[in-house]
């Protein structure tokens, strides 16, 4: 969990971008945050579930097997 700080930084940048009309950048930062959360989750280093980004993040490795 030592690397969770990157999620916070991306969220702060996304908030700034959205507040300043940089909508395309805000969307890209959402994507970047998801990638970061997924990579940290696969390494067991992420405590977030994506809720702070307004999404329900689920790692591809966590899908139920049919």
Secondary structure, 3 states (H helix, E strand, C coil): CCCCHHHHHHHHHHHHHHHCCCHHHHHHHHHHHHHHHHHHHHCCCCCCCCHHHCCCCCCHHHCCCC
